[in-house]
Amino acid sequence: MKLSDITRNQIDSSIRSRGKLYADWNQAKIISKNKNRIEAEVKGSYSNTYDVTIDIEPHKIFVFCSCPYFQSSGACKHIWATIVTAEKEGFSGEAIYPDSVLVEKNYEGYDEEEEDFLEETEDPRFDKLKNYLSRNAAKPHSRTGRRDVYKYTKPGSSFQKPQPNWRTLFTDQNHHYSQNDLHRSSQEKQTFYEIEGASKVGLNDLKINVKSKKLKKDGQSWQSWNFEFSSENINKIRDETDRKIIAMLMGPNSSYLYNHKNIHLNPVLTELILPLAIETGRCYLSSYGKKELFLKFDKSRKWEFSLSLEKSDNSCLLKPFFKCDSESRKISEAAHVNSTGYVFWNDGTVNPLDAHHLYSWIQNFSLNTYTLSLSEARFFIHNFKDLEDRPPFNYPEELHTPEVCIEPQPLFTILDRDNWRRGITFAKLGFYYKQHLFKLGDTTRVFYDQKENVFYTTNRLFHDKCLDLLYEIGVTEDTWSVDGHTLIFREKQLQNIVTTLLKKGWNVEGEGLKFKKPGDFSFSVNSGIDWFEVEGACEYDGEMVSIPEILDALKKKKEFIKLSDGSLGLMPSEWLEKYGRIVSMGTTEDESIRFKKSQTLLIDLLLADQPLISCDKVFKSIRDSLRNFSGITPVQECGNFTGELRNYQREGLGWLSFLQQFGFGGCLADDMGLGKTIQVLSILEKQRINVLEQQNDGKGKKKIKKKSPGVPSLVVAPRSLIYNWYNEASKFTPDLKVLDHSNSQRITVEPDFSEFDLILVTYGTLRRDIEALCKTRFNYVILDEAQAIKNANTATAKAVRLLNGVNRLALSGTPVENHLSDLWSIFEFLNPGILGSASVFKGASKSKSPDENECQLLRKALRPFILRRSKSQVAVDLPEKTEKLILCQMEGAQKKIYDQLKQYYQASLIKTISKSGLNRSKIQILEALLRLRQAACHPGLIDKNNTRIESSKLETLLAQLQELKEGGHKSLVFSQFTSMLAIIRNKLTEHDIRHEYLDGSTSKRQSVIERFQDAPDCSTFLISLKAGGVGLNLTSADYVFIFDPWWNPAAEMQAIDRTHRIGQTKPVFAYKLICKDTVEEKILQLQKSKQFLAESVISTDESVLSSITSEELQMLLS
């Protein structure tokens, strides 16, 4: 049972309304509460705080408040605020009885002995009194008196009646009743009952005076005595009706009734006593003129109070009247109206009055006449409908005004800074309803628009949503404010607040400032010799601000742009977030931005979805060609090419021809094993044939511009791939003259390449001979395994950018291994300036999780310059590849050594990191993780003396290799640790398993590879991951073992693809050996939890170690 439901009808509605506002303003603070008691403190007027207690007892609810109002008038707004707040905080009311009565503690009440007195009488009319007294052991509730209608001056001065204001009708119609104890008197005289009728309307309890009277000797006039009587002599009263009346007036606890005037009768006692008193014929209404008005009771007719509004010309008159059935009477015909529910007419008739809480209305109209203008009449009608207690009301239909609920325009006004609280700024919230401004805290419910003749109702739900939005973005209510409606926020939040609100369509103003949100952008593109000039501007309410100005403000970290009219323009953050990186890739030139021809698609992305664009024909032509590059048709290999290209390789040849036609560099990023080398050799052979044809066709043919006879191409590759290039060229393009310029016998000073078509050099040779090589003009400069230049600051990356090539190609299955900066370095070689400066691209290179929108833009901009096909897309005839984990459980000495290492590094790293910080402890972290990984592989990697200790992974591997040897399968075993490969090598020898070995120190790599490929009894190939992860074709193997996992899964993928590539005819099985409950298992978890770049721009992964966090480190060491 809710406490508010029980007490609602026992506390006046106006008090409840004010109490609810106090609760909504958080003025009530619950100190303690349980099912039987609530204690609270409530902030009142003038910073006063009052104590409130509510005690729940069977059938009674005792309330108390320390405020003056409660002491004089009873239940107050502080009590209702406490009830509302307690229920908000979960007060259930489980101990409340449905018939509970509100009792105010500061009044003495009745006790249970009250019922004993009444048991002596059998009169059924006392049943109500018995029930009343049994239920109400104390004063049930208190009613306040209304404020005075007349203003009185000091005694002896004149008395003025104020002008009546119809608005008081809406604030003055609910009043409380008060009740005093019954008093006592007794005298055996003829008893008269005088009803107090000095005022027209009695808003409190009915007042009755008991008088003893005796006719004087003249028989005409009466002599009055004070009435006094005791309960001991009550039976001496001769008249039974008088005896009953006096008994009820004395009450069960009173023994004496003496000389007491104005005995207060509450509605229950009035209903019992008044008819009895009138029945005696000795009951009259006093102070009615100069004559006592004796009363007669007629309960058959019940009247009600009503209002009507009568219109005349430009004004309206409010008319009050009483109504019973079809009969109506003016209010002036009533001698007295009492709030106990009776009307006393001028003729002495007393009728029941059904007026409920309308007595203040009756009193106001008995004292005043209300004339309203037409607009006031409309307001009256509108407000009248919202009253909880209102009389029946008739008005002309033409005065009815429609009510409309609209969504107002929010206004956020930024005020001064707080002088006391540093970094705090004041603000106000308001709402424009058309031209009407509603401020937060206003009590106005409607706005009348005289022009439209409509009422706009305040949309409180929308107000609350706006407040919720402000709370979400960091604006809060100022608890220090006097009005309770001032807002505050931290100065550093200003830009975010203004940005968010303007985007939502709010008006935002400051002290003398106005904020404007950015509008549409306009662009124009004009072409130069080998560049495009883009002019662009953003519109701010009619004023244009150029993009260079915006970029300058962004660079200076300004929150707003100052406009010519003094207002502040909000930075177009949404546009900058989407296109800012693209714009910054160009070069700022006064009022424009200059882009290179290779950046055409960046400009196209910049102009996408922009409504105002103009561009010249040159730009349109190049843009359309780049947009449609995916529609390039496959190109057939030339007749001199030995072998046959697959369909996807012919498409690659067509793409290479497209790049050559426009002079763009490109990255061939096909999956490992799809024949990138063959596709490049085919374009080189095709160009060689074209040159010969040009030379032989005579003068009638157009001379080729891109290449003249004697201009060779240059391939830069890792040493492990030099032989592969030489071998592949001899096999597929035997007419190409190839020079291996990587051996020690090469000419290092001014080498002559004029007799060769293709020059092969290693990255190391390039660095050493760059001074001589950069003087040579090459047809193609081709970087194989181009990820070797992913770090733009290395000597190798700087060297390749110095090479002079008409066409540039990069080959890599994983052009992005760690960060987007890997792409910048490669494309700075391919198409210098296409991705802007390195500093512009720095943000992306350090991003742990690149923005999807940014990756999407890069993907679109680079799409013509990257060709990427996966095996699943094009090599559908490749056999299936199966990847599995083999979990191994460490035991014995190996587990003991691992656990000791883990405990040691856990303790030492905590000290190191707490002293130097995470970033300065990376070397120690790497050492710890390295040692733990080595211990998981084999204890002998930690200490050479431990080589004889058993390793669970090694034992598992040996068992697998022995079984595969017996089954006629060939296996590749990869490890990052050459010392681990040495241990495995010794074990293979012990078990008589023939094998080959390859690491970075192997000199005759090709002979080693051929022996493994061709020898049927050579079943195992041990390869270091770094030396053999690229450039090897080992299709004779069908099983791959990754002995220890690496941070970068791309390296593992490359190793597996040594055998799963074109030419493989058998299913391939790849196994990762992982020690359970070690750092190896945690590495796999960390790899899965990272956001890889593989699916954002190109196939790769997010480097684990470069962005490791303290939480991830704890997980690895756990």
Secondary structure, DSSP 4 states (H G I P E B T S, - for coil): --HHHHHGGGS-HHHHHHHHHHHHTT-EEEEEEETTEEEEEEE-GGG-EEEEEEEEETTEEEEEE-SHHHHHH-S-HHHHHHHHHHHHTT---TT--TT-EEEETTS----TTHHHHHTT---GGGHHHHHHHHH-SS-----PPPPPSSB--STTS--BPPPP-GGGGGTSS---------------SEEEEEEP-SSSEE-SSEEEEEEEEEE-TTSSSEEEEE-EEEGGGGGG---HHHHHHHHHHH-TT--EEES---EEE-HHHHHHHHHHHHHTT-EEE-SSTTS-EE-EE-TT--EEEEEEEEEETTEEEEEEEEEETTEEEEGGGEEEEETTTEEEETTSEEEEEE-TT-HHHHHHHHH--EEEEHHHHHHHHHHHTT-SS---EE--GGG---EEE---EEEEEEEEEPSSSTTEEEEEEEEEETTEEEETT----EEEETTTTEEEE--HHHHHHHHHHHHHTT-EE-TT-SSS--EEEEGGGHHHHHHHHHHTT-EEEETTEEEE----EEEEEEE-SSEEEEEEEEEETTEEEEHHHHHHHHHTT-SEEE-TTS-EEEP-HHHHHHHHHHHHTSEEETTEEEEEGGGHHHHHHHHTT-SEEEE-HHHHHHHHHHHTGGGPPP-PPPTT-SS---HHHHHHHHHHHHHHHHT--EEE-PPTTS-HHHHHHHHHHHHHHHHHHHHHSGGGSPPPSS--TT--EEEEE-HHHHHHHHHHHHHH-TTS-EEETTSTTS--SS---TT-SEEEEEHHHHHHHHHHHTTSEEEEEEEETGGGG-STTSHHHHHHHH-EEEEEEEE-S-S-SS-THHHHHHHHHHSTTTT--TTTTHHHHT-SS--HHHHHHHHHHHGGGEE---HHHH-TTSPPEEEEEEEE---HHHHHHHHHHHHHHHHHHHHHHHHH-SGGGHHHHHHHHHHHHHHHH-GGGT-GGGTTS--HHHHHHHHHHHHHHHTT--EEEEES-HHHHHHHHHHHHHTT--EEEE-TT-S-HHHHHHHHHH-TT--EEEEEHHHHSSS---TT--EEEESS--S-HHHHHHHHTTTSSTT--S-EEEEEEEETTSHHHHHHHHHHHS--GGGTTSS----SGGG--HHHHHHHT-
